[in-house]
């Protein structure tokens, strides 16, 4: 039975940061906007958990977090889930199953992943006609939101399980 307790603990360690991020996304994110950018706690949690996971599971995590963001936000449904699933797959593949946790390499790698998600999302919103200008889509939605989301990613990296 010890294997069952370890498995249950591992599952709870993966689910807890996602639930915390979902509650923060629904409760806090609509109320806070800095320089036109917003926090994206679901992208931060997916980026924090993807390193150390198997690539298929990381892509599924990215899809689920992206879909939850799409359904709670005012963005086209499916866009963030596609971008985030590809990014989580790339993060999991690049780390080769080694969790990074709260380290300089972890913050750098997840920060680059978050920047890629936010810039691709901003471009997608511009080409779909949701964002008015390309500058606003790239700098306000993309860059400022990436900085805020990376700041939210640091505590979530601490919560990320070290062994999956």
Sine and cosine of phi, psi and omega as CSV:
sin_phi,cos_phi,sin_psi,cos_psi,sin_omega,cos_omega
0.00,0.00,-0.27,0.96,0.01,-1.00
-0.88,0.48,-0.49,0.87,0.01,-1.00
-0.90,0.43,-0.58,0.81,0.01,-1.00
-0.92,0.40,-0.65,0.76,0.03,-1.00
-0.91,0.42,-0.64,0.77,0.04,-1.00
-0.91,0.42,-0.64,0.77,0.01,-1.00
-0.92,0.40,-0.67,0.74,0.02,-1.00
-0.91,0.42,-0.66,0.75,0.04,-1.00
-0.90,0.44,-0.64,0.77,0.01,-1.00
-0.92,0.40,-0.65,0.76,0.03,-1.00
-0.91,0.41,-0.68,0.73,0.02,-1.00
-0.91,0.42,-0.58,0.82,0.01,-1.00
-0.93,0.37,-0.45,0.89,0.05,-1.00
-0.99,0.10,-0.55,0.83,-0.09,-1.00
-0.99,0.16,-0.58,0.81,-0.08,-1.00
-0.85,0.53,-0.75,0.66,0.01,-1.00
-0.90,0.44,-0.54,0.84,0.01,-1.00
-0.93,0.36,-0.67,0.74,0.03,-1.00
-0.91,0.41,-0.66,0.75,0.06,-1.00
-0.88,0.48,-0.70,0.71,-0.01,-1.00
-0.90,0.43,-0.64,0.77,0.02,-1.00
-0.90,0.44,-0.69,0.72,0.02,-1.00
-0.90,0.43,-0.65,0.76,0.06,-1.00
-0.92,0.40,-0.62,0.79,0.00,-1.00
-0.89,0.45,-0.68,0.73,-0.04,-1.00
-0.98,0.21,-0.61,0.79,-0.12,-0.99
-1.00,0.03,-0.63,0.78,-0.15,-0.99
-0.96,-0.26,-0.65,0.76,-0.13,-0.99
-0.83,0.56,-0.67,0.74,0.00,-1.00
-0.90,0.43,-0.32,0.95,-0.06,-1.00
-1.00,-0.01,-0.29,0.96,-0.12,-0.99
-0.88,-0.47,0.79,-0.62,0.11,-0.99
-0.62,-0.79,0.87,-0.49,0.02,-1.00
-0.91,-0.40,0.87,-0.49,-0.02,-1.00
0.83,0.56,0.49,0.87,0.01,-1.00
1.00,0.06,-0.16,0.99,0.02,-1.00
-1.00,-0.09,0.34,-0.94,-0.01,-1.00
-0.75,-0.66,0.46,-0.89,0.13,-0.99
-0.94,0.35,0.52,-0.85,0.12,-0.99
-0.74,-0.67,1.00,0.02,-0.09,-1.00
-0.93,0.37,-0.51,0.86,0.01,-1.00
-0.94,0.35,-0.63,0.77,0.08,-1.00
-0.91,0.41,-0.65,0.76,0.01,-1.00
-0.89,0.46,-0.68,0.73,-0.01,-1.00
-0.94,0.35,-0.64,0.77,0.03,-1.00
-0.90,0.43,-0.65,0.76,0.02,-1.00
-0.93,0.37,-0.54,0.84,0.00,-1.00
-0.96,0.28,-0.55,0.83,-0.06,-1.00
-1.00,0.01,-0.39,0.92,-0.10,-1.00
-0.88,0.47,-0.69,0.72,0.07,-1.00
-0.90,0.45,0.74,-0.68,-0.03,-1.00
0.99,-0.14,-0.15,0.99,0.04,-1.00
-0.99,-0.16,0.28,-0.96,0.15,-0.99
-0.94,0.34,0.57,-0.82,-0.08,-1.00
-0.84,0.54,-0.62,0.78,0.02,-1.00
-0.91,0.41,-0.67,0.74,0.04,-1.00
-0.93,0.37,-0.59,0.81,0.03,-1.00
-0.91,0.42,-0.64,0.77,0.04,-1.00
-0.91,0.42,-0.63,0.77,0.05,-1.00
-0.91,0.41,-0.63,0.78,0.07,-1.00
-0.89,0.46,-0.71,0.70,0.03,-1.00
-0.88,0.47,-0.65,0.76,0.02,-1.00
-0.90,0.44,-0.70,0.72,-0.01,-1.00
-0.91,0.42,-0.71,0.71,0.02,-1.00
-0.92,0.40,-0.64,0.77,0.03,-1.00
-0.91,0.41,-0.64,0.76,0.03,-1.00
-0.92,0.40,-0.63,0.78,0.06,-1.00
-0.89,0.46,-0.64,0.77,0.05,-1.00
-0.91,0.41,-0.69,0.72,-0.01,-1.00
-0.88,0.48,-0.62,0.78,-0.05,-1.00
-0.98,0.21,-0.38,0.92,0.01,-1.00
-0.99,-0.16,-0.18,0.98,-0.04,-1.00
-0.94,-0.33,-0.03,-1.00,0.00,-1.00
-0.96,-0.28,0.80,0.60,0.02,-1.00
-0.85,-0.52,0.34,-0.94,0.05,-1.00
-0.87,0.49,0.72,-0.69,-0.05,-1.00
-0.93,0.36,0.79,-0.61,0.06,-1.00
0.96,-0.29,-0.38,0.92,-0.06,-1.00
-0.93,0.37,-0.79,0.62,-0.02,-1.00
-0.92,0.39,-0.58,0.82,0.01,-1.00
-0.91,0.42,-0.61,0.80,0.06,-1.00
-0.92,0.39,-0.76,0.65,-0.03,-1.00
-0.89,0.45,-0.68,0.73,-0.05,-1.00
-0.95,0.31,-0.56,0.83,0.04,-1.00
-0.92,0.38,-0.62,0.78,0.06,-1.00
-0.92,0.40,-0.67,0.74,-0.01,-1.00
-0.91,0.41,-0.69,0.73,0.01,-1.00
-0.91,0.41,-0.61,0.79,0.09,-1.00
-0.88,0.48,-0.70,0.72,0.01,-1.00
-0.91,0.41,-0.64,0.77,0.03,-1.00
-0.90,0.43,-0.68,0.73,0.00,-1.00
-0.93,0.38,-0.62,0.78,0.01,-1.00
-0.94,0.35,-0.63,0.78,-0.05,-1.00
-0.95,0.31,-0.44,0.90,0.01,-1.00
-1.00,-0.04,-0.18,0.98,0.06,-1.00
0.80,0.60,0.72,0.69,0.09,-1.00
0.98,0.21,0.19,0.98,0.02,-1.00
-0.97,-0.23,0.94,-0.35,0.02,-1.00
-0.91,0.42,0.64,-0.77,-0.06,-1.00
-1.00,-0.07,-0.56,0.83,-0.04,-1.00
0.89,0.46,-0.38,-0.93,-0.01,-1.00
-1.00,0.07,1.00,-0.06,0.03,-1.00
-0.57,-0.82,0.16,-0.99,0.02,-1.00
-0.89,0.45,-0.66,0.75,0.02,-1.00
-0.91,0.41,-0.61,0.79,0.02,-1.00
-0.91,0.42,-0.69,0.72,0.01,-1.00
-0.92,0.39,-0.66,0.75,0.02,-1.00
-0.89,0.45,-0.76,0.65,-0.07,-1.00
-0.92,0.40,-0.73,0.69,0.01,-1.00
-0.93,0.36,-0.54,0.84,0.07,-1.00
-0.89,0.46,-0.66,0.75,0.06,-1.00
-0.91,0.41,-0.63,0.78,0.06,-1.00
-0.90,0.44,-0.67,0.74,0.02,-1.00
-0.91,0.42,-0.67,0.74,0.04,-1.00
-0.87,0.50,-0.67,0.74,0.02,-1.00
-0.89,0.45,-0.67,0.74,0.01,-1.00
-0.90,0.44,-0.73,0.69,-0.06,-1.00
-0.93,0.36,-0.64,0.77,0.04,-1.00
-0.92,0.39,-0.68,0.73,0.03,-1.00
-0.91,0.42,-0.61,0.80,0.05,-1.00
-0.91,0.41,-0.68,0.74,0.05,-1.00
-0.88,0.47,-0.68,0.73,0.06,-1.00
-0.89,0.45,-0.67,0.74,0.03,-1.00
-0.88,0.47,-0.67,0.74,0.03,-1.00
-0.91,0.41,-0.58,0.81,0.04,-1.00
-0.92,0.40,-0.73,0.68,-0.04,-1.00
-0.94,0.34,-0.37,0.93,0.08,-1.00
-1.00,0.05,-0.09,1.00,0.04,-1.00
1.00,0.05,0.15,0.99,0.02,-1.00
-0.98,0.20,-0.68,0.73,0.07,-1.00
-1.00,0.00,0.63,-0.78,-0.08,-1.00
-0.97,0.23,-0.66,0.76,-0.05,-1.00
-0.76,-0.65,0.39,-0.92,0.00,-1.00
-0.93,0.37,-0.59,0.80,0.02,-1.00
-0.90,0.45,-0.70,0.72,0.02,-1.00
-0.91,0.42,-0.63,0.77,-0.01,-1.00
-0.91,0.41,-0.66,0.75,-0.06,-1.00
-0.99,0.14,-0.71,0.70,-0.11,-0.99
-1.00,0.05,-0.67,0.74,-0.02,-1.00
-0.98,0.17,-0.84,0.54,-0.03,-1.00
-0.95,0.33,-0.69,0.72,-0.09,-1.00
-0.98,0.22,-0.90,0.43,-0.16,-0.99
-0.96,0.30,-0.75,0.66,-0.04,-1.00
-0.92,0.40,-0.68,0.74,0.04,-1.00
-0.91,0.42,-0.57,0.82,0.03,-1.00
-0.91,0.41,-0.65,0.76,0.02,-1.00
-0.91,0.41,-0.70,0.71,0.01,-1.00
-0.90,0.43,-0.67,0.74,-0.01,-1.00
-0.93,0.37,-0.59,0.81,0.06,-1.00
-0.92,0.40,-0.59,0.81,0.08,-1.00
-0.89,0.45,-0.58,0.81,0.05,-1.00
-0.97,0.25,-0.35,0.94,-0.04,-1.00
-0.96,0.27,-0.49,0.87,-0.09,-1.00
-0.87,0.49,-0.76,0.65,0.05,-1.00
-0.92,0.40,-0.52,0.86,0.02,-1.00
-0.94,0.33,-0.49,0.87,0.10,-0.99
-0.90,0.43,-0.55,0.84,0.05,-1.00
-0.93,0.38,-0.56,0.83,0.01,-1.00
-0.98,0.17,-0.28,0.96,-0.04,-1.00
-0.88,0.47,0.70,-0.72,0.01,-1.00
-0.91,0.41,0.61,-0.79,-0.03,-1.00
-0.99,0.13,-0.41,0.91,0.04,-1.00
-0.73,-0.68,0.85,-0.53,-0.01,-1.00
-0.93,-0.37,0.00,0.00,0.00,0.00
